[in-house]
């Protein structure tokens, strides 16, 4: 959330627009919230062991990255996130690795 607020400033957005953006970012978390209110009994998150348990949240994460107004975010605009779950897991893991590397590099810049 903090990085998204740095990259996509809420300044100049209406409260409704800023709230919608925050909800989009929150959708990257299993409970669609930044606070864990109930600990899931199964492994679902962007850090889940099985790729099939990560795919829904990864789709949302890619959508967030694709909207960032920075040059390298362009590549995520061309990934058809609606098709991620029908492609092979190897492709999904490549997309995931690129997304995480991009996020981490931007975070530490």
N, C-alpha and C positions, 0 to 999 in steps of 0.2 A: 504494500500500500504506500509506504513512504517513497519508494523509488518511483512508483507511478505518479505520485503527486509532484515529484520533482520534474519528471519528464513531461507530464501532461498537467500543466498548472491549472488549478481550479479558479484562479484569478480570472475574472472576465466571464466565467460561466454563471448561469443562473443557479439558484439552489437546487432546482429540479435537475438540471444538467449534471451538476457536481454529484448529486445523490445517485443519479443513474450510473455515472462513471464508477462511483464507489461500489455500487451493487455489482457491476460487471467484474470488477477486481475481486470482490468477495466471492464471486462464483468460482474462483480458482481453488477455493477451499472446500473440503467435503461437506461442511454444514452450511455453505454459502454465507459464512459469517467469519469475522476475524477472531472471534473468541470461540474456543472449544467449550461448548456447554454440555455436551454428552460425548464421552469417549467412544468412538466406534468400536464394535466388537470384531470387525474384520478390517483388513488392510486396504484402505481406500484413501489415496492422496496422491500428490505428484511424486511422492517418495515410495509408493507401494512397490512391493517386490515384483508382482506380475503386471506385465504391460497392459493387460485387459482391464486391470483395476485402476490404471492411470489415465486411460484414453479420454474419458469424458472431461476430466479436469485439464488434461493437456490441450484439448480442443479450445477450451476457454482461455487458457494461458496464451496460446498462439493468437487468438483473436485480440487479446490485450496488446501483445507485442506488435502486431500488425498495425495498430493504430498509433503507435509512438511516432512522433515527428522527428525521427533521427534517421540518417541515411541507411544504416544496416537493417533497419526494421522493414525495409521494402521487400526483402526476400520472403517475409512471412505473409505478405499480402497475396502471394501466389500459391500458397499451400492451401489446398482445398480441405479445410478442416472437417467438412461434412463427410469427406471420403476416408478420413484417417482410419476409421474402424473397419473398413473393408479391405485395406491393403495389408501387406504382410508385416508381421511384427518387426522385422529387420528395418524396414523403411520407417516405421514409427519410431524406433529407437534412434535412428539417424536424425530425424526431425527434432526429436526430444533433446538430443545432445546439442544440436545447433542452437535451439531455443535457450537451453540452460546456460550454455557458454556465452551467448549474446547477453543474456540477463546479468550474469555475474560480471562480465567485463564492463558493462555499463554501470553496474552498481559500484564497482571499485574505481571507476574513472573519476 
